[in-house]
Amino acid sequence: MSDSLRRATLRQLQIFLIAAEKGSFARAASELHLTHPAISMQMAQLSDVAGQPLFEKMGRTVRLTEAGHVLLPYAHRIVHTVREAGDALDGLKGPQRAGVRIALVATTQYFMPRLLAMFRTAHKGIEVNVTIGSREQVIRQLENREVELAIMGRPPGKLVVSAQPFAEHPHGIIAAPQHRLAGCRLLDPKLLINEKFIAREPGSGTRYAMEQYFAEHGIEPLEVQEMHSNESIKQSVMAAMGLAFISLHTVILEHQTGLVVLLDAKGLPVTRNWYVLHLQDQALSRAAQALKGFILEEGATHMHALLRGLGAEKTSPASRKPRR
């Protein structure tokens, strides 16, 4: 098999990776601006080169065969080694003529675009390619070397990465303004036991921080309803469907306009860190080094400016007792 694969083309391997990711030749064709027959032909030729089928059809979708799963990590390695070589050659022209790929976990969409815009103003020639996804998606992109840099709140445990904190990441509990606990000072966390919570999915950094806070204070909520986006969580809280433990970066506007309040409970806010990271064995391009340096130098100041005011007025007037 290894001898026959020498006849495989880089383009075929690129198509193979997209088709494997999309689980559909039709979606791969749309992504690559090719026709469905062209994708099918290229994958048939690659299967012939490999000496065995790489995909099996499941209705309108396709999935990898055992041979396809074996080839997958090698195809990733080949394609991204070629890309890194191109980046290295571009880097010889200086960082002002290169590009950088960065992946962001979804919560960072509330502050990273502005920080990246500041970077592009300072480095006008650098092209910044950004993807936003779940924590698991970002980790997979790192692992597959699809990106050079990533921003997340908790470094992955299964990858050997270089992770440097660049700003604090506060979490708190939000409520609708009319909630019985709104406006009370230094609430005993035990008062949260009988509350309904709306939370991010297991595995997310916010869910992890919430579970740690609950464990430390002996809290077992009455009910936890999972939602996969911060926007859905905020809308549910504003509709008085429950409380939410959430990244404070996501509620700046809603807090300023009085749509939600921050509960003043003991141990809040829970402060973690935001990290800029990359694979430890990956040589960063000059553009990636420039972006990483900028984030480390400017990130904390930028984040502090965004969060100004949240700590100054955590809740509504604070002299009331909890309403029963």
C-alpha positions, 0 to 999 in steps of 0.5 A, spaced: 500 500 500 505 504 501 508 503 494 502 504 491 500 511 495 506 514 491 502 515 485 496 519 490 496 526 488 496 532 494 489 534 491 486 527 492 488 527 499 486 534 500 479 532 497 479 526 501 480 530 508 474 534 506 470 528 504 471 525 510 470 531 514 463 533 511 461 525 510 458 527 504 461 527 497 456 533 495 458 537 501 465 536 499 463 538 492 460 545 495 466 546 499 471 545 494 467 549 488 467 542 484 462 538 481 459 531 485 462 527 479 469 530 480 469 528 487 467 521 486 472 520 480 477 523 484 476 518 490 475 512 486 482 514 483 485 514 490 481 508 492 484 504 486 491 507 488 490 505 495 488 498 493 482 498 497 475 502 498 476 508 502 469 510 503 462 506 503 456 509 501 450 510 507 444 513 503 446 520 501 452 520 506 459 516 506 463 514 511 470 512 512 472 504 511 477 501 515 482 503 510 480 510 510 481 511 518 488 508 517 489 513 511 486 519 515 492 521 520 497 520 514 493 525 509 492 530 515 500 530 516 502 530 509 497 536 507 499 540 513 506 539 512 506 542 505 502 548 508 507 549 513 512 549 508 509 554 504 508 558 511 515 557 512 517 560 505 512 566 506 515 567 512 522 569 509 518 575 506 517 577 513 511 577 517 508 583 513 507 578 507 505 572 511 498 569 514 496 566 520 491 561 522 487 561 528 482 557 532 477 560 537 472 557 542 465 560 541 465 564 547 471 568 545 467 571 539 465 576 544 472 579 545 477 576 540 474 580 533 476 586 536 483 584 538 484 581 532 482 587 528 487 591 532 492 586 530 491 587 523 491 595 524 498 594 527 500 589 521 496 591 515 499 586 511 498 579 515 492 575 513 488 572 519 484 566 517 479 565 523 475 559 525 470 559 531 467 552 534 466 548 540 472 546 544 472 539 541 472 542 534 478 547 536 482 541 539 481 537 533 483 543 529 490 543 533 491 536 533 490 535 525 495 541 525 489 545 521 491 551 525 497 554 528 494 558 534 488 557 538 484 561 544 481 557 549 480 557 557 483 551 559 488 547 555 487 540 552 489 535 557 490 530 551 495 534 547 502 536 548 501 544 547 505 550 549 499 554 553 500 561 555 495 565 559 494 572 557 488 575 560 483 573 566 476 569 564 471 571 570 465 567 570 458 569 574 451 567 575 446 571 572 439 572 573 433 576 570 432 582 574 425 580 577 428 574 580 428 573 588 435 573 589 437 579 585 440 584 589 442 581 595 449 581 598 453 575 599 448 570 598 450 563 601 451 559 595 446 554 599 440 558 597 442 556 589 440 549 591 433 549 589 434 553 583 433 551 576 440 552 572 441 553 564 448 551 562 453 549 557 454 542 554 459 537 558 466 538 556 465 546 555 470 550 559 464 554 562 461 547 564 467 545 567 468 551 571 460 551 574 461 544 576 467 546 580 464 551 583 458 547 585 462 542 588 466 546 592 460 549 595 456 543 596 451 545 591 446 540 587 441 544 583 434 542 582 435 542 575 440 543 569 438 544 562 443 544 557 444 549 551 449 549 546 450 557 545 451 562 550 445 566 546 440 561 547 442 561 555 442 568 555 435 569 552 432 563 557 435 567 563 431 573 560 425 569 560 426 567 567 426 560 565 432 559 570 439 562 572 445 561 568 453 560 570 456 563 564 462 567 562 462 574 564 465 576 557 458 574 554 453 578 558 457 585 558 451 588 553 445 585 557 448 587 564 449 594 561 442 595 559 439 592 565 436 585 561 440 581 566 443 582 573 449 578 576 448 575 583 453 577 588 454 570 591 460 568 595 466 565 591 463 569 585 466 571 580 470 565 579 476 567 575 480 562 570 485 564 565 484 565 557 490 562 554 493 562 547 496 556 545 499 551 540 502 544 539 509 544 542 513 541 537 510 546 531 514 551 529 510 557 528 511 562 522 513 569 523 506 571 522 503 566 528 509 569 532 507 576 531 500 574 533 501 570 539 506 576 541 501 581 540 495 577 544 500 576 550 502 584 550 495 587 549 490 582 551 490 583 558 489 591 557 483 590 552 479 585 556 480 589 562 477 595 558 471 591 556 469 588 563 470 595 566 463 596 570 461 589 571 465 589 578 463 596 580 455 594 579 454 586 580 447 587 582 441 591 583 440 595 590 443 590 595 440 591 601 434 586 600 433 579 603 431 574 598 424 573 596 420 567 597 
